[in-house]
Amino acid sequence: MDNKKIGENINTYRKAKKLTQKQLADLIDKAESSVQKYEKGETEVPISVLEKISTVLDIPLQYLLDWTKQKFINNALGGIDQEFEQLITSLGYKLIYRPEATNNKPITLVDTTEHSISITLEEIKELSHSTKSYLNFKIHELFQARS
């Protein structure tokens, strides 16, 4: 991640909400010195903290990352099936797009207990394909059973 740019974004949106660094720190359960380091770009902000900050500031996480989800999907990933993404979301999972990822796993899948794993675009595409194949199979079974 570009720590400096993220720090600038945190600073900008924090000030827009008229919060002090101390107030933001209290709201995200961090020390004021941590918020100061985040805003100066001196340390990488963990994704879990970025999510808390975006919630407190009432902005999409992508605003802090200075990247729009759609731009990332279209440019970096070559597209993800929107229906599949909606299905994942309806099951209580979150997909977090990290265009800056250097480990070839630009997507974080987060479950309802806030556990997360990093996955590749290929893994997402395989999940999508498997899900569609399974649904098609089950629907075909229903037709055969009722014919």
C-alpha positions in Angstrom: 0.0 0.0 0.0 1.1 3.6 -0.5 1.2 4.5 3.2 1.8 8.2 2.5 -1.3 8.5 0.3 -3.5 6.4 2.7 -2.3 8.6 5.6 -3.2 11.8 3.6 -6.6 10.3 2.9 -7.2 9.4 6.6 -6.1 13.0 7.6 -8.4 14.6 5.0 -11.5 12.6 5.8 -10.9 12.8 9.6 -10.7 16.6 9.3 -13.9 16.6 7.2 -15.7 14.9 10.0 -14.2 17.4 12.4 -12.5 14.8 14.5 -9.2 15.2 16.3 -6.5 12.5 16.0 -7.3 11.6 19.7 -11.0 11.2 19.0 -10.4 9.0 16.0 -7.9 6.9 18.0 -10.5 6.4 20.7 -13.2 5.4 18.2 -10.9 2.8 16.6 -9.4 1.5 19.9 -5.9 2.7 19.0 -3.4 5.0 20.6 -3.3 8.6 19.4 0.4 8.0 18.4 -0.8 5.2 16.1 -3.1 7.6 14.3 -0.3 10.1 14.0 1.9 7.5 12.4 -0.8 6.4 10.0 -1.5 9.9 8.9 2.2 10.6 8.3 2.6 7.4 6.4 5.2 6.1 8.8 3.6 2.8 9.3 1.3 0.5 7.3 -2.3 0.6 8.4 -3.7 -3.0 8.9 -6.7 -3.7 6.8 -8.8 -4.3 9.9 -7.9 -0.8 11.1 -8.7 0.7 7.7 -12.1 -0.9 7.9 -12.7 0.6 11.3 -11.6 4.0 10.2 -13.8 3.9 7.1 -16.8 2.9 9.3 -16.1 5.7 11.8 -15.6 8.2 9.1 -18.7 6.9 7.2 -16.9 6.4 3.9 -16.2 3.5 1.7 -12.8 1.7 2.4 -11.8 2.5 -1.2 -11.8 6.2 -0.5 -9.0 5.6 2.0 -7.1 3.4 -0.5 -7.6 6.1 -3.1 -8.9 3.5 -5.5 -12.4 2.8 -6.8 -13.6 -0.8 -6.8 -14.8 -0.6 -10.3 -11.5 0.8 -11.6 -9.7 -2.1 -9.8 -12.1 -4.7 -11.1 -11.9 -3.5 -14.7 -8.2 -2.7 -14.9 -6.4 -5.0 -12.6 -8.6 -8.1 -12.5 -10.3 -8.2 -15.8 -13.7 -8.3 -14.2 -15.5 -10.4 -11.6 -19.0 -11.6 -12.2 -21.3 -9.1 -10.4 -23.9 -11.7 -9.6 -21.3 -13.9 -7.9 -20.1 -10.9 -5.9 -23.7 -10.2 -4.8 -24.1 -13.9 -3.8 -20.9 -13.8 -1.7 -22.2 -10.6 0.0 -25.6 -12.1 0.7 -23.9 -15.0 2.5 -22.3 -12.5 4.9 -18.8 -12.4 3.3 -17.0 -9.3 2.2 -14.6 -8.9 -0.7 -12.0 -6.3 -0.2 -10.0 -5.3 -3.2 -6.3 -4.4 -2.7 -4.8 -3.3 -5.9 -1.4 -2.7 -4.3 -1.0 -6.4 -3.1 2.4 -7.7 -4.0 1.7 -11.4 -3.2 -0.5 -12.0 -6.3 -3.5 -12.2 -4.0 -5.3 -8.9 -4.6 -8.5 -9.8 -2.9 -9.3 -10.4 0.8 -12.3 -12.5 1.6 -13.6 -11.7 5.1 -16.1 -13.9 6.9 -18.8 -13.0 9.4 -16.4 -13.4 12.4 -13.9 -11.0 10.8 -11.4 -13.8 9.9 -9.9 -13.1 6.5 -7.8 -14.8 3.8 -6.1 -13.4 0.7 -7.1 -15.0 -2.5 -6.3 -14.6 -6.2 -8.5 -13.7 -9.1 -8.3 -17.2 -10.3 -9.6 -18.6 -7.0 -12.5 -16.1 -7.2 -13.2 -17.2 -10.8 -13.0 -20.9 -9.8 -15.5 -20.3 -6.9 -17.8 -18.6 -9.3 -17.6 -21.4 -11.9 -18.0 -24.1 -9.2 -21.0 -22.3 -7.7 -22.7 -22.0 -11.1 -22.0 -25.6 -12.0 -23.4 -26.9 -8.7 -26.5 -24.8 -9.1 -27.0 -26.0 -12.6 -26.5 -29.6 -11.5 -29.1 -29.2 -8.6 -31.6 -27.6 -10.9 -31.2 -30.3 -13.4 -31.8 -32.9 -10.7 -35.0 -31.2 -9.7 -36.2 -31.3 -13.3 -35.4 -35.0 -13.5 -37.0 -35.8 -10.2 -40.3 -34.0 -11.2 -40.5 -35.1 -14.8 
